Amino acid sequence: MVDGYDTRTRKKKIEDELTLYHEKHFRGNPNYNATKIRYLHARLNRILGEENTEEIETHENEMLRLTIPSLWNVHIKGNAELKMEMGFEEFMFLVAEHTTEDLDKITVLRFYSLLDYIKGKEKRQ
């Protein structure tokens, strides 16, 4: 227990705040959103030094399972898995062009705030 909150309460508070502050990133399938938040928690714990590779992979697999793909065969051009992985990498490069933040060490809240700031800045130009 930290600051009077147990781990479950703190995680629920983080989930509520992410949903409140970044609604457009956390909407749609509630099961996918819950898994995405658990995945982000695991990634944050990894940054803090916890060895949890299996937990991260479990959440990644669950998000993939909850994503309705058009095609998963990695040997066929245009497959969903390759599009997801390459799309994420390209997305991170695009974000990196607009910031000096270390994206490997950025917090989830700060990352989505940065993303919203970049989008707002692009609209104003």
PyMOL commands that set and color helices and strands:
alter all, ss='L'
color gray80, all
select helices_A, chain A and resi 7-21+23-25+30-47+53-66+80-97+108-124
alter helices_A, ss='H'
color red, helices_A
deselect
rebuild
show_as cartoon
